[in-house]
Amino acid sequence: MNYILFDGPSRNSLLPFTFTRPVADIRVGILTIREKWEHYLGYTTTTVTEDYLADKYPMVELEENIMINAAFLPNEKLVDVIQGLKVNQAIFKDEDVIAFYAQSHQEDIDFDAYEAIDFNDSVLKIEHTWDIFSKNGQAIQEDFDLLTNGRTSQPIPETVNTIAADNIFIEEGAELHFVTINASNGPVYIGKDTLIMEGSLIRGPFALCDQAVVKMGAKIYGPTTIGPYCKVGGEVNNSVMFANSNKGHEGYLGNSVLGEWCNLGADTNNSNLKNNYAEVRLWSYETENFAKTGLQFCGLMMGDHSKCGINTMFNTGTVVGVNANIFGTGYPRNFVPSFSWGGSSGFTTYLTKKAFQVAEVVMKRRQIELTDVDKAILEHVFEETKKYRRD
C-alpha cells in the first residue's frame, strides 16, 4: 500500500513552522511526525502539501493510496485501523478526518459517499504551534516506547548520577560523564553520537537526538526535545528545537519552539509567564490577530533561519517568522514578521540576497547546501509575508 501524508486544515495554525515544511516534518517527541508514521507502517511516505513546497516534498501517487492527516500522531490502535482500510472507507475522530482510502482515478473525494469509521480511542493531534511543546511529554514517552522496545541501552557510565536509571536509554556513540539525570518523571533518550558535557543537570522527559550537544553546566527541565545537530546550554524548560539550531550559551528558554537553523545569542532570555499571570495570546496567521492559547505558560515560537543577538529579551508569547534577524536593547514586539531586520527600535526588510548569504555560510558548517529549491521556498515566503512588514 502507498501511504501519503497530507497537511490538512491544521497547516495554517502551525505557521511559521509550516512556511518551510509540511506538517509531517514537524518534530515533536523524539521523531518527526513522518518518522513516527514510517516506523509504525514499515513504509516510506510522501506528502500532499503547498504547491511551492512540492519540489522539495513531492507526492508519489499509485493506483491505491491511503491518505493520512499528518496532524495526527500514530499509535498501535490507530495504525491497525488504517492498515485495514478498504475502498470508500474513511476514519474520523469527532468531525476530523484522520485517514481515507483513495484511488488514482478519483478526481474528487466525497466523504458523504464513504463509509465512516469512528476512531474512539485516544490519539495525539498537533493542531496549534503551542501543542508542539505542551504535548511533547506524551510524545516523548510514546516515541521512547517505540524506539527502545526489545532493545538494550548502552551502559550508563559510572561517573553519571542517575535517578530511575531503567528509564534512561543511551544509543551507540553517545558520550556523557559527570552528568546528573533524573528520569523519575519521564524517560530520557540519548541519541547516537551525542555529547553531554560535564556538570549538566537533566530531568525527563527529555530527548537528545542524534549528534546533538548539551554544553557544560546546562540545566534542562522536561519535557524537552533537542533535535539532531543542535547545541544547547544555559537553562531550558519544556521546549522543542527541531534540528541544526543553537542555544549555546547562558540564558533562559521556556515553553518554546525553535525551527531549524536558528541561533540565540549569548544571554538571550524569553518570558513564558505574564506578570499578571493571565492567559497568553499568540499571533495567529489565520486571523492575522492575536489568539487565545488557553495557556498560562507560553514563550517563543521562532521559524527557520531566524537569529537574535546577545542579551535579546523576548516577551511572553512572541512569534518570530522565517529568516528574521533581531538585535539591540529592549523588547522587540511580540510578532516579528519573516525577513525582518532590527529590534525594539524598529525593523527594516531583510532582503533575500543577504539572508541567503548568511544561510549558505551557516549550512555549509554542517556540510549541507542551500539549494536552489530551498531558495525558491524562501523567496515564496518572502513574498507571502510582505504584507506584515513595515519599513
C-alpha positions as CSV (number, residue, x, y, z in Angstrom):
1,M,0.0,0.0,0.0
2,N,1.1,3.6,-0.7
3,Y,0.8,6.0,2.2
4,I,0.6,9.7,1.7
5,L,0.6,12.3,4.5
6,F,-1.4,15.4,3.8
7,D,-1.2,18.8,5.6
8,G,-4.9,19.2,6.4
9,P,-6.6,22.2,8.0
10,S,-4.0,22.5,10.8
11,R,-1.4,23.7,8.4
12,N,-2.1,27.4,8.7
13,S,-2.4,27.2,12.5
14,L,1.1,25.7,12.6
15,L,2.8,28.6,10.9
16,P,5.6,29.9,10.9
17,F,6.9,26.3,11.1
18,T,4.9,25.1,8.1
19,F,6.1,28.0,5.9
20,T,9.2,25.8,5.2
21,R,8.0,22.3,5.7
22,P,4.9,20.1,5.5
23,V,3.1,19.3,8.8
24,A,4.6,15.8,8.6
25,D,8.1,17.1,9.1
26,I,7.4,18.9,12.4
27,R,9.4,17.3,15.3
28,V,7.5,16.5,18.5
29,G,8.7,13.9,20.9
30,I,11.9,12.3,19.6
31,L,10.9,11.8,16.0
32,T,9.3,13.9,13.3
33,I,5.7,13.1,12.6
34,R,6.7,11.5,9.3
35,E,9.4,9.4,11.0
36,K,6.8,8.1,13.5
37,W,4.4,7.0,10.7
38,E,7.2,5.3,8.8
39,H,8.3,3.4,11.9
40,Y,4.8,2.1,12.5
41,L,3.8,1.4,8.9
42,G,7.1,0.0,7.7
43,Y,6.9,2.0,4.5
44,T,8.3,5.3,3.3
45,T,5.7,8.1,2.9
46,T,5.3,11.1,0.6
47,T,3.3,14.3,1.0
48,V,0.5,16.4,-0.2
49,T,1.4,20.0,0.8
50,E,1.5,23.5,-0.6
51,D,2.5,23.8,-4.3
52,Y,5.6,25.9,-3.5
53,L,6.9,23.1,-1.2
54,A,6.2,20.3,-3.7
55,D,9.6,20.2,-5.4
56,K,11.3,19.5,-2.1
57,Y,8.5,17.3,-0.7
58,P,6.9,15.6,-3.7
59,M,3.9,13.3,-3.7
60,V,4.1,9.8,-5.2
61,E,0.6,8.6,-6.1
62,L,-0.1,5.0,-7.1
63,E,-3.3,3.3,-8.1
64,E,-4.3,2.5,-4.5
65,N,-3.4,5.0,-1.7
66,I,-4.0,5.7,1.9
67,M,-4.2,9.4,2.7
68,I,-3.3,10.3,6.3
69,N,-3.8,13.6,8.1
70,A,-0.3,14.5,9.3
71,A,-1.7,16.4,12.3
72,F,-2.5,13.1,14.0
73,L,0.4,11.1,15.6
74,P,0.3,7.3,15.1
75,N,-0.2,4.7,17.8
76,E,-0.7,0.9,17.5
77,K,-4.5,1.0,17.6
78,L,-4.8,3.8,15.0
79,V,-2.3,2.1,12.7
80,D,-4.2,-1.2,12.9
81,V,-7.4,0.5,11.8
82,I,-5.6,2.4,9.0
83,Q,-3.9,-0.7,7.6
84,G,-7.4,-2.3,7.4
85,L,-8.9,0.5,5.3
86,K,-10.7,-0.6,2.2
87,V,-12.1,1.2,-0.9
88,N,-14.5,4.1,0.1
89,Q,-13.7,3.9,3.8
90,A,-12.5,6.8,5.9
91,I,-11.5,7.1,9.6
92,F,-12.8,10.1,11.6
93,K,-12.1,11.4,15.1
94,D,-15.1,13.5,16.0
95,E,-15.5,15.6,12.8
96,D,-11.9,15.4,11.7
97,V,-10.8,13.0,9.0
98,I,-7.7,11.0,10.1
99,A,-7.3,8.8,7.0
100,F,-9.1,7.6,3.9
101,Y,-8.7,5.2,1.0
102,A,-8.1,7.0,-2.3
103,Q,-7.7,5.6,-5.9
104,S,-5.8,7.5,-8.5
105,H,-8.8,7.8,-10.8
106,Q,-10.8,9.7,-8.2
107,E,-10.8,13.4,-9.1
108,D,-12.8,14.5,-6.1
109,I,-13.3,13.0,-2.6
110,D,-16.9,13.0,-1.4
111,F,-16.9,11.8,2.2
112,D,-20.7,11.6,2.1
113,A,-20.2,8.6,-0.2
114,Y,-17.6,7.0,2.1
115,E,-18.2,4.5,4.9
116,A,-17.3,6.4,8.1
117,I,-15.2,4.6,10.7
118,D,-15.2,6.4,14.1
119,F,-11.9,6.2,16.0
120,N,-12.9,6.5,19.6
121,D,-9.5,5.7,21.3
122,S,-7.1,8.5,22.4
123,V,-4.7,9.9,19.8
124,L,-2.4,12.9,19.9
125,K,-3.1,15.7,17.5
126,I,-0.8,18.7,16.7
127,E,-3.1,21.5,15.6
128,H,-1.5,24.6,17.1
129,T,2.1,25.8,17.5
130,W,1.9,25.5,21.2
131,D,0.8,21.9,21.0
132,I,4.4,21.1,20.0
133,F,5.7,21.8,23.4
134,S,2.6,21.3,25.5
135,K,2.1,17.7,24.2
136,N,5.8,17.0,24.0
137,G,5.9,14.9,27.2
138,Q,3.4,12.3,26.0
139,A,5.0,12.3,22.5
140,I,8.5,11.6,24.1
141,Q,7.0,8.7,26.1
142,E,5.3,7.2,23.0
143,D,8.5,7.5,20.9
144,F,10.7,6.2,23.7
145,D,8.5,3.1,23.9
146,L,8.5,2.7,20.1
147,L,12.3,3.1,19.7
148,T,13.5,1.1,22.7
149,N,11.1,-1.8,22.6
150,G,13.1,-5.1,22.7
151,R,16.4,-3.3,22.7
152,T,19.1,-2.8,25.3
153,S,20.6,0.5,26.2
154,Q,24.3,1.2,26.1
155,P,25.7,1.1,29.7
156,I,25.4,4.2,31.7
157,P,28.9,5.5,32.5
158,E,30.0,5.2,36.2
159,T,30.5,8.9,36.5
160,V,26.9,9.7,35.7
161,N,24.5,10.2,38.6
162,T,21.0,8.8,37.9
163,I,17.6,8.5,39.4
164,A,15.3,5.9,37.7
165,A,18.1,4.5,35.6
166,D,15.8,2.0,34.0
167,N,14.0,4.9,32.3
168,I,17.2,6.0,30.6
169,F,18.2,4.8,27.1
170,I,21.6,5.6,25.5
171,E,22.4,4.9,21.9
172,E,25.8,4.0,20.4
173,G,28.4,6.6,20.3
174,A,26.9,8.9,23.0
175,E,29.4,10.5,25.3
176,L,28.5,11.7,28.8
177,H,30.5,12.0,32.0
178,F,29.9,13.7,35.4
179,V,26.2,14.4,34.5
180,T,23.1,14.1,36.6
181,I,20.0,12.6,35.0
182,N,16.6,12.3,36.8
183,A,14.2,10.1,34.8
184,S,11.7,9.6,37.6
185,N,9.2,12.0,35.9
186,G,9.6,10.7,32.4
187,P,12.0,8.9,30.1
188,V,15.4,10.2,29.0
189,Y,16.6,9.3,25.5
190,I,20.2,10.0,24.4
191,G,20.7,9.6,20.7
192,K,23.6,8.3,18.6
193,D,26.9,10.2,18.7
194,T,25.6,12.8,21.1
195,L,27.6,14.7,23.7
196,I,26.5,15.8,27.2
197,M,29.3,17.8,28.8
198,E,30.3,17.8,32.4
199,G,28.1,19.3,35.1
200,S,24.8,19.1,33.1
201,L,21.6,18.6,35.0
202,I,18.8,16.9,33.2
203,R,15.2,16.0,34.2
204,G,13.0,13.9,32.0
205,P,11.0,13.6,29.9
206,F,14.0,14.5,27.7
207,A,15.2,13.6,24.2
208,L,18.6,14.4,22.8
209,C,18.6,13.5,19.2
210,D,21.5,12.2,17.1
211,Q,24.7,14.2,17.1
212,A,23.3,17.0,19.3
213,V,25.3,18.6,22.1
214,V,24.5,19.7,25.6
215,K,27.0,22.3,26.8
216,M,28.8,22.3,30.2
217,G,26.6,23.1,33.2
218,A,23.3,23.2,31.3
219,K,20.1,22.9,33.3
220,I,17.3,21.2,31.4
221,Y,13.8,20.5,32.6
222,G,11.4,18.3,30.7
223,P,9.5,17.7,28.7
224,T,12.2,19.0,26.3
225,T,13.5,17.8,22.9
226,I,16.9,18.8,21.4
227,G,16.8,17.9,17.7
228,P,19.6,16.4,15.6
229,Y,22.8,18.5,15.4
230,C,21.5,21.1,17.8
231,K,23.6,22.7,20.6
232,V,22.1,23.8,23.9
233,G,23.4,25.5,27.0
234,G,22.1,27.5,29.9
235,E,18.5,26.9,31.2
236,V,15.8,25.2,29.1
237,N,12.3,24.2,30.2
238,N,9.6,22.3,28.2
239,S,10.9,23.4,24.8
240,V,11.5,21.8,21.4
241,M,14.3,22.5,19.0
242,F,13.8,20.9,15.6
243,A,17.3,20.4,14.1
244,N,20.5,22.3,13.4
245,S,19.7,25.1,15.8
246,N,21.8,26.6,18.6
247,K,21.2,28.0,22.0
248,G,24.8,27.6,23.0
249,H,25.1,30.0,26.0
250,E,23.6,31.1,29.2
251,G,20.1,32.4,29.2
252,Y,16.6,31.0,29.6
253,L,14.3,29.3,27.0
254,G,11.0,28.1,28.3
255,N,7.7,26.7,26.8
256,S,9.1,27.5,23.4
257,V,9.7,26.0,19.9
258,L,12.7,26.8,17.6
259,G,12.7,25.6,14.0
260,E,15.8,24.7,12.0
261,W,18.9,26.8,11.6
262,C,18.0,29.2,14.4
263,N,20.6,30.8,16.7
264,L,20.1,32.5,20.0
265,G,22.8,34.9,21.1
266,A,24.5,34.7,24.5
267,D,22.2,35.6,27.4
268,T,19.1,35.5,25.3
269,N,16.0,35.1,27.6
270,N,12.4,34.7,26.9
271,S,9.4,35.2,29.3
272,N,6.9,32.4,29.5
273,L,4.6,33.9,32.1
274,K,2.9,37.3,32.1
275,N,3.3,39.5,35.1
276,N,-0.4,39.3,35.8
277,Y,-0.5,35.5,35.3
278,A,-3.1,36.0,32.6
279,E,-3.7,33.6,29.6
280,V,-1.1,34.1,26.9
281,R,-2.2,35.2,23.5
282,L,-0.1,34.3,20.4
283,W,-0.1,35.9,16.9
284,S,-2.3,33.8,14.5
285,Y,-1.6,33.8,10.8
286,E,-5.1,32.5,10.2
287,T,-6.9,35.5,11.8
288,E,-4.0,38.0,11.4
289,N,-4.5,38.9,15.1
290,F,-3.6,37.6,18.5
291,A,-5.4,34.4,19.5
292,K,-6.0,32.8,22.9
293,T,-3.9,29.8,23.7
294,G,-5.6,28.6,26.9
295,L,-2.1,28.5,28.4
296,Q,-0.6,30.4,31.3
297,F,2.9,29.4,30.2
298,C,3.9,30.1,26.6
299,G,7.2,31.5,25.4
300,L,8.8,31.9,22.0
301,M,7.9,30.5,18.6
302,M,10.7,31.0,16.1
303,G,10.7,30.0,12.4
304,D,13.5,28.6,10.4
305,H,16.8,30.6,9.8
306,S,15.9,33.2,12.4
307,K,18.5,34.6,14.8
308,C,19.0,37.0,17.6
309,G,21.9,38.9,19.1
310,I,23.3,38.8,22.6
311,N,21.1,39.9,25.5
312,T,17.9,39.7,23.5
313,M,14.8,39.7,25.6
314,F,11.6,38.1,24.2
315,N,8.3,38.9,25.8
316,T,5.7,36.3,26.8
317,G,4.1,34.8,23.7
318,T,6.4,36.0,21.0
319,V,6.1,34.7,17.4
320,V,9.1,35.2,15.1
321,G,8.8,34.3,11.4
322,V,11.3,32.8,9.0
323,N,14.7,34.4,8.4
324,A,14.3,37.3,10.9
325,N,17.4,38.9,12.4
326,I,16.8,40.5,15.8
327,F,19.2,42.6,17.9
328,G,19.5,45.6,20.1
329,T,18.3,46.6,23.6
330,G,14.7,46.4,24.8
331,Y,11.9,44.0,24.0
332,P,11.1,43.5,20.3
333,R,7.4,43.4,19.6
334,N,5.7,40.0,20.1
335,F,5.1,39.4,16.5
336,V,8.2,39.7,14.3
337,P,7.4,39.1,10.6
338,S,9.5,36.9,8.4
339,F,12.6,38.6,6.8
340,S,12.7,41.4,9.4
341,W,15.9,43.1,10.4
342,G,16.1,45.1,13.7
343,G,14.7,45.2,17.2
344,S,12.7,47.2,19.6
345,S,13.6,50.5,17.9
346,G,12.1,49.2,14.6
347,F,12.6,46.8,11.7
348,T,13.5,47.0,8.1
349,T,13.3,44.3,5.4
350,Y,15.9,41.7,5.5
351,L,16.5,41.2,1.7
352,T,16.7,37.6,0.5
353,K,20.1,38.2,-1.1
354,K,21.7,39.0,2.2
355,A,19.6,36.3,4.1
356,F,20.8,33.7,1.6
357,Q,24.4,34.6,2.1
358,V,24.1,34.0,5.8
359,A,22.2,30.8,5.3
360,E,24.8,29.4,2.9
361,V,27.6,30.0,5.4
362,V,25.6,28.6,8.4
363,M,24.5,25.5,6.5
364,K,28.0,24.9,5.0
365,R,29.3,24.4,8.5
366,R,27.2,21.3,8.7
367,Q,28.1,20.2,5.2
368,I,24.7,21.0,3.9
369,E,24.0,23.0,0.8
370,L,21.3,25.8,0.5
371,T,19.9,24.6,-2.8
372,D,18.0,26.4,-5.5
373,V,14.9,24.6,-4.3
374,D,15.5,25.9,-0.8
375,K,16.0,29.4,-2.1
376,A,12.7,29.2,-4.1
377,I,10.8,28.2,-1.0
378,L,12.3,31.1,1.0
379,E,11.6,33.5,-1.9
380,H,8.0,32.4,-1.8
381,V,7.8,33.0,2.0
382,F,9.4,36.5,1.5
383,E,6.6,37.4,-0.9
384,E,3.8,35.8,1.0
385,T,4.7,37.6,4.2
386,K,5.4,41.0,2.6
387,K,2.1,42.4,3.9
388,Y,3.3,42.0,7.5
389,R,6.5,44.1,7.1
390,R,6.5,47.8,7.5
391,D,9.7,49.6,6.5
